[in-house]
Amino acid sequence: MSTSNRQDFTDALERWNERFALPGYLFGLEPNAFLVKQSARLRPGSRVLCVADGEGRNSTFLAATGHAVTAFDLSPVAVEKARALAAQRGLEVDFNVAGTDTWEWAAERFDAVAAIFIQFAAPTQRQALFAGMWRTLRQGGLLLLQGYTPKQLEYRTGGPDKLDHLYTAELLRELLPQAQWLELTEHEAVLAEGNGHHGRSALIDAVARKG
Ligand SMILES: C[S@@+](CC[C@H](N)C(=O)[O-])C[C@H]1O[C@@H](n2cnc3c(N)ncnc32)[C@H](O)[C@@H]1O
């Protein structure tokens, strides 16, 4: 890791730890609505990886609906809260503290990858992140992704304030040229996900099948 990359990593870690150290759940306790809807596509007992899972609202939902869930996040503070949430709900999730750069993207390991608001990645980091998520899916597996589009900069109701971190359908097609797109829709909706994502939002919903 170069010195400037190491500094970026340390800054991000401190920033997210501070946000998650506040009382309560930054993105609420309810799972992301797009994930709830799209998880109907998963077979019972699917092996699912939750990337940058935060405080566990999505991983615990998937575990509660009978899937075998692995999750990781950069922030140990968030993962601790996610572990507490799973314990309180009597659920098992394989939680890990890791960054997308250090996570081992084992090939063909998961039936689905959940990537809900993972727009911390700058363009230089994003290529490897998407390659990793694709590699870890088995043939026929699904990537379930929701993020913000550039129009979100007008709303500022969540997400990064950097244009080059935001997604368009065209960008996602470029990042995953082999994908079969079951859904790839830019749209607007009102989100109520804790204090983190709140209000009118410019979103992109994507479901990509491998093979
Ligand atoms: C907007 S939050 C979304 C959290 C979760 N997916 C959700 O929907 O509740 C972004 C998450 O990315 C995590 N994160 C930031 N940089 C990361 C990195 N390099 N690797 C892994 N996680 C990272 C943060 O700690 C935070 O939990």
The ligand as an SDF file (V2000), in Angstrom:
LIG
                    3D

 27 29  0  0  0  0  0  0  0  0999 V2000
  -23.1160    3.6750    3.6490 C   0  0  0  0  0  0  0  0  0  0  0  0
  -22.5030    2.4760    4.7670 S   0  0  0  0  0  0  0  0  0  0  0  0
  -23.5170    1.0820    4.3210 C   0  0  0  0  0  0  0  0  0  0  0  0
  -23.5400   -0.0060    5.3570 C   0  0  0  0  0  0  0  0  0  0  0  0
  -24.4580   -1.1840    5.0250 C   0  0  0  0  0  0  0  0  0  0  0  0
  -24.1590   -1.7730    3.7460 N   0  0  0  0  0  0  0  0  0  0  0  0
  -25.9160   -0.7700    5.0930 C   0  0  0  0  0  0  0  0  0  0  0  0
  -26.5580   -0.6700    4.0250 O   0  0  0  0  0  0  0  0  0  0  0  0
  -26.4140   -0.5620    6.2090 O   0  0  0  0  0  0  0  0  0  0  0  0
  -20.9240    2.0940    4.0480 C   0  0  0  0  0  0  0  0  0  0  0  0
  -20.1270    1.0590    4.8370 C   0  0  0  0  0  0  0  0  0  0  0  0
  -18.9000    0.8250    4.1790 O   0  0  0  0  0  0  0  0  0  0  0  0
  -17.9100    0.5630    5.1460 C   0  0  0  0  0  0  0  0  0  0  0  0
  -16.6150    0.7690    4.4950 N   0  0  0  0  0  0  0  0  0  0  0  0
  -16.0120    1.9390    4.1520 C   0  0  0  0  0  0  0  0  0  0  0  0
  -14.8570    1.6950    3.5210 N   0  0  0  0  0  0  0  0  0  0  0  0
  -14.7200    0.3500    3.4500 C   0  0  0  0  0  0  0  0  0  0  0  0
  -13.7450   -0.5210    2.9200 C   0  0  0  0  0  0  0  0  0  0  0  0
  -12.6570   -0.0540    2.2960 N   0  0  0  0  0  0  0  0  0  0  0  0
  -13.9160   -1.8570    3.0330 N   0  0  0  0  0  0  0  0  0  0  0  0
  -15.0040   -2.3590    3.6650 C   0  0  0  0  0  0  0  0  0  0  0  0
  -15.9740   -1.5850    4.1960 N   0  0  0  0  0  0  0  0  0  0  0  0
  -15.8350   -0.2580    4.0770 C   0  0  0  0  0  0  0  0  0  0  0  0
  -18.2370    1.5260    6.2680 C   0  0  0  0  0  0  0  0  0  0  0  0
  -17.6490    1.1600    7.4880 O   0  0  0  0  0  0  0  0  0  0  0  0
  -19.7680    1.4660    6.2500 C   0  0  0  0  0  0  0  0  0  0  0  0
  -20.2280    0.4750    7.1360 O   0  0  0  0  0  0  0  0  0  0  0  0
  1  2  1  0
  2  3  1  0
  2 10  1  0
  3  4  1  0
  4  5  1  0
  5  6  1  0
  5  7  1  0
  7  8  2  0
  7  9  1  0
 10 11  1  0
 11 12  1  0
 11 26  1  0
 12 13  1  0
 13 14  1  0
 13 24  1  0
 14 15  1  0
 14 23  1  0
 15 16  2  0
 16 17  1  0
 17 18  1  0
 17 23  2  0
 18 19  1  0
 18 20  2  0
 20 21  1  0
 21 22  2  0
 22 23  1  0
 24 25  1  0
 24 26  1  0
 26 27  1  0
M  CHG  2   2   1   9  -1
M  END
$$$$
